Amino acid sequence: MFGINLKIKSDEELMLMISNGHERAFTTLYERYSRPLLRYFFRMLWKDEDKAQDFLHDLFVKIIERPEYFDTSKKFSTWIYSVAHNMCKNEYRKHAFRQSAQSEITNAESVESTAPATLDAQHFATALEKAMQVWQEEDKSLFVLRHELDMTFTEIGTVLNCPEGTAKSRWFYLRKELAGQLSGFKSMIG
């Protein structure tokens, strides 16, 4: 018996099929998005693997339970990252994660990590992670969406619920701040 080739279906078509109870469509959508979303949650949720897994699970449960929440006139990838972003924002609020004492420790450590540009990529990655620890959640999201997921500013604006120009402006200032924080790594900053 021949079935429908779900791999060629768009995300939006798969969501329509999911709303009609098509289980294989859900599996196909999960296969497309689970890894990048897990990586997004991991980066946004303090590199807590268990929490990232829980959030990924919760997000896909929402899709199964309420597929009608997806607006079929929107692009699915932008919509799902908007939902993921809002889940992270809610988690930040819930736990009131603000780094008062942690910020002082991180700032002291980042001063120690300003090393000559001859350090290898591992040292750069460590310094980048330390710099990101003191960022606001909007800045972390912006960095992950643009740098790691390579989203356009239009998509980022939709995810972060701001105009495209605002996303570009935030990116400009974030890169400028990051360049200052990582000035010892000039050869590695693009």
For each residue, the residues with C-beta under 8 A, 3 or more apart:
1:
2:
3: 24
4: 9
5: 8 9
6: 9 14 17 24 25 28
7: 28
8: 5
9: 4 5 6 13 14 17 25 28
10: 13 14 76
11: 14 15 29 32 75 76 77
12: 15 16 72 75 76
13: 9 10 16 17
14: 6 9 10 11 17 18 25 26 28 29 76
15: 11 12 18 19 25 29 63 67 70 72 76
16: 12 13 19 20 72
17: 6 9 13 14 20 22 25
18: 14 15 21 22 25 26 29 63 64 67
19: 15 16 67 68 70
20: 16 17
21: 18
22: 17 18 25 26
23: 26 27
24: 3 6 27 28
25: 6 9 14 15 17 18 22 28 29
26: 14 18 22 23 29 30 60 63 64
27: 23 24 30 31
28: 6 7 9 14 24 25 31 32
29: 11 14 15 18 25 26 32 33 63
30: 26 27 33 34 60
31: 27 28 34
32: 11 28 29
33: 29 30 36 37 77 80
34: 30 31 37 38 56 60
35: 38 39
36: 33 39 40 149
37: 33 34 40 41 56 59 80 81 84
38: 34 35 41 42 52 53 56
39: 35 36 42 43 148
40: 36 37 43 44 81 84 144 148 149
41: 37 38 44 45 51 52 53 55 56 84 87 88
42: 38 39 45 47 48 49 52
43: 39 40 47 140 144 148
44: 40 41 84 85 88 137 140 141 144
45: 41 42 48 51 52 55 88 91
46: 51 97
47: 42 43
48: 42 45 51 52
49: 42 52 53
50: 53 54
51: 41 45 46 48 54 55 91
52: 38 41 42 45 48 49 55 56
53: 38 41 49 50 56 57
54: 50 51 57 58
55: 41 45 51 52 58 59 84 87 88 91
56: 34 37 38 41 52 53 59 60
57: 53 54 60 61
58: 54 55 61 62 87
59: 37 55 56 62 63 80 83 84 87
60: 26 30 34 56 57 63 64
61: 57 58 64 65
62: 58 59 65 66 69 83
63: 15 18 26 29 59 60 66 67 70 80
64: 18 26 60 61 67
65: 61 62
66: 62 63 69
67: 15 18 19 63 64 70
68: 19
69: 62 66
70: 15 19 63 67 74 76 79
71: 74 79
72: 12 15 16
73:
74: 70 71 78 79 158
75: 11 12 78 79 155 158
76: 10 11 12 14 15 70 79 80
77: 11 33 80 81 155
78: 74 75 81 82 155 158 159
79: 70 71 74 75 76 82 83
80: 33 37 59 63 76 77 83 84
81: 37 40 77 78 84 85 145 149 151 155 159
82: 78 79 85 86 158 159 161
83: 59 62 79 80 86 87
84: 37 40 41 44 55 59 80 81 87 88
85: 44 81 82 88 89 141 159 160
86: 82 83 89 90
87: 41 55 58 59 83 84 90 91
88: 41 44 45 55 84 85 91 92 137 141
89: 85 86 92 93 137
90: 86 87 93 94
91: 45 51 55 87 88 94 95 97
92: 88 89 95 96 97 137
93: 89 90 96
94: 90 91
95: 91 92
96: 92 93
97: 46 91 92
98:
99: 102 103 106 133 134
100: 103 104
101: 104 105
102: 99 105 106 133
103: 99 100 106 107 134
104: 100 101 107 108
105: 101 102 108 109
106: 99 102 103 109 110 130 133 134
107: 103 104 110 111 134
108: 104 105 111 112
109: 105 106 112 113 130
110: 106 107 113 114 127 130 131 134 181
111: 107 108 114
112: 108 109
113: 109 110 123 126 127 130 184
114: 110 111 127 183 184
115: 118 119 123 127 184 185
116: 119 184
117: 184 185 186 187 188
118: 115
119: 115 116 123 124 184 185
120: 123 124
121: 124 125 188
122: 125 126
123: 113 115 119 120 126 127 185
124: 119 120 121 127 128 182 185 188
125: 121 122 128 129
126: 113 122 123 129 130
127: 110 113 114 115 123 124 130 131 181 182 184 185
128: 124 125 131 132 178 182
129: 125 126 132 133
130: 106 109 110 113 126 127 133 134
131: 110 127 128 134 135 178 181 182
132: 128 129 135 140 143
133: 99 102 106 129 130
134: 99 103 106 107 110 130 131
135: 131 132 139 140 143 174
136: 139 140
137: 44 88 89 92 140 141
138: 141 142 160 170
139: 135 136 142 143 170 174
140: 43 44 132 135 136 137 143 144
141: 44 85 88 137 138 144 145 159 160
142: 138 139 145 146 156 160 167 170 171 174
143: 132 135 139 140 146 147 148 174 178
144: 40 43 44 140 141 147 148 149
145: 81 141 142 148 149 151 155 156 159 160
146: 142 143 149 150 151 153 156 171
147: 143 144 150
148: 39 40 43 143 144 145
149: 36 40 81 144 145 146
150: 146 147
151: 81 145 146 155 156 159
152: 155 156
153: 146 156 157 164 167 168 171
154: 157 158 164
155: 75 77 78 81 145 151 152 158 159
156: 142 145 146 151 152 153 159 160 164 167 171
157: 153 154 160 161 162 163 164 166 167
158: 74 75 78 82 154 155 161
159: 78 81 82 85 141 145 151 155 156
160: 85 138 141 142 145 156 157 167
161: 82 157 158
162: 157 166 167 170
163: 157 166 167
164: 153 154 156 157 167 168
165: 168 169
166: 157 162 163 169 170
167: 142 153 156 157 160 162 163 164 170 171
168: 153 164 165 171 172
169: 165 166 172 173
170: 138 139 142 162 166 167 173 174
171: 142 146 153 156 167 168 174 175
172: 168 169 175 176
173: 169 170 176 177
174: 135 139 142 143 170 171 177 178
175: 171 172 178 179
176: 172 173 179 180
177: 173 174 180 181
178: 128 131 143 174 175 181 182 189
179: 175 176 182 183 189
180: 176 177 183
181: 110 127 131 177 178
182: 124 127 128 131 178 179 185 188 189
183: 114 179 180 186
184: 113 114 115 116 117 119 127
185: 115 117 119 123 124 127 182 188 189
186: 117 183 189
187: 117
188: 117 121 124 182 185
189: 178 179 182 185 186
190:
